[in-house]
């Protein structure tokens, strides 16, 4: 999920069963699907219903805003890419163009994205979706190699991902930097790995 300064909310739904909340906002067009797969939804300030604004991203997952807030950044898990979609200034809860432009390609399935110091973004994800599925199914820990890296946002061209590191035995889902360290969140085993911050400027 991603919140904007103007109060708009964006959320991604990727191949997960949808369970309506008893007193929560509704998702027209989603709750009647047996499985909501690969959509971006938005909720305008003061609205009570989410609406679908983008479909078939290729595994819509982690979200972020561009530094100036004019583009929605989307991790496309199954396309090993991070895309940017321009927001509509006249209707900020919608997008102007589709398909989006490619910000960066990743040598792994990008799970989540987070801003980092110096105008960079950190991206983390798993190398194999099949191994991650086994990690969910098997009652014992299963080695799911992961990677993370960073890139500098560009408003008019693609960027290059600088690999920060690889984790051989953990399904890392998210990376964030704080006070000179990189914190890597584990999607299944509920632990956090701490590494020196990557020197990728």
N, C-alpha and C positions, 0 to 999 in steps of 0.2 A: 504494500500500500504506500501511496505517496501523497503528502499534503502540500498544497501550495499556499503562498502568502495571502492570496485572495480568498482562501477558504474552500477551494475546490479539492475534492478527493479523487484520486485515481487508484484502481486496484486491478491486479491481474488474477485470473482464474485459469489454472492449467491442469486439466485432467484430474479434477478432484470432484468427489460427490458433493452436491450442494444440499445443505440441510438448512431450511428456513429457520430464522431466529424468531421466537415467539413475539417479541416486541421490537424487533429490529427493522431496518429498511428493507424494502422488497427489491427483487431483481427481475423485472418483467422480461420475459423471453428466456430466462435462465432456469427458474425453478421448475419448469415443465420438462426440462431435458433430463434424461437419466444420468448423464454425465456432462458437466459443463467443461468444455475443453477449449483452451486457447483463446480466451477473450480478454479484452481490456474494458473495464466499466468505469463510469465516473458518477460522482454525486455533486451537484452544484450546491453552493451555499443556500441553506434554507430548504432544500429539496428533501423529500421523503422517499424517493425512489431512485435507485441506481439505474443507469442505462448503458447498454452496450455501445461502445464507440469504435471498437476495432476487433476484428476476428481474424483467425488463421495467421497468427504472427509467426508460428513455428515453435511453440512452446513458451508462451508469454509468462514471464517470471518476474525477476527483480525490476523495480522501477526507481527512477530518480528524475530530478529536474535539471535542465541545463543551467549553467551559472547565471544566465539572465532570466531564467524562468520561462522562456518562450518555446522550449521544446521539451517533450516528454521522452525520457530515455528508457528503453525497454530491452531487457535481456531476453533473447530468443534462444531458449535452452536447446532445442533440437536442430537449430541452424548454426550453432557455434558462433553467434554474432551478437553484437549489441547495436540496436537501431535507435534513431532519433526521429520523432514525429512532431511536426510543428503544430503548436496549439493555435486555435482560432481566436484572435484578439477580440472579436465581437461576441463569441460564445466560448469562454475559456474552458468550459467542461467538455469541449469537442476538439477534434483535430482537423487541421486543414488539408493534409495530404497523406495519401497512402498509395504505394508502400513508402515506408520511411527510408531515410538514407542510412547507409552503413557507417557507424562510428568506428567500430573496431571488430576484427575477427579474432576469435579465441581458440586456442588448441585444446579446449575442453568445453563442457556444457556449462554456460554461464548461468549460475543460480541466482546470485544477488549482486547488487552494485551499491556502492556508498561513496559519497564525496570524501576527498582526502585533501590535506594541505597542499597549497601551491597550484590550485586549479585542476587537480588530478581527480581521477575516480579509480576506486579499487573494485575489481571484479573477482569473484571466487566461484568455483564450481567443480563438478566431478568429471573425471576422464571417461568413465563408462556409466551410462544409464542402466545397463543390465546389471552391473555389479551393485549399483545403488539399490536396485529392486531386490536383489538377493539379501542385501543388508537389512531391508525392511522385513523380509519373509523369514530368514533363518533365525533360530533362537540363540545363536552364538555370534560373536563379532566376526565380521567378514571384511577382508581388506578391500577398501574402496579408495583407490588413489585419487587425489585431488590436486588442483593447482590454483594459484591466484596470481594476479598481476595488476598493473596500473597503466593508465593512459592519460594523456593530457587532452582535454576537450578542445575540439576545433569546430567553429561554426560553419565552415565551408569546405572541409575536406576530411577524409578518413584519417584515423590515427593508428599508431602502432602500439600494440600491447607489449609492455615490458614485464616479463615473468618475474614475480617476486619470490616464488619458491614452489616446492612440491611436497605434499604430505602423502606418504605411501600407505598408511593404514587408517586414515580417517576420512569420512565423507564431509569435507569442509563445504559449508553453505554460504558463509558470509565472512568478509574481511573488513576490518576498520582500523584506522590508526589513531592513537592517542598517546601523547607525550613520548614520542620516539619509539613506540612499540606497535606492532601489528597484532591484532587480536583476531583469531580465526575460530569462528563458531562452527560446531559440529552438528549436523542436521539430525543425527540419530542418537549418538552416545552421550549427549547432554554434557559435553565438556568444551572448554575453550583453550586453545593452544596460544601461546604467546611467543612471538618472534621479534627480533629487532626490526624496526621500520625499514622497508625497502628504500634504498637510495635511488629512486627513479624520478628524476626531475626532467 
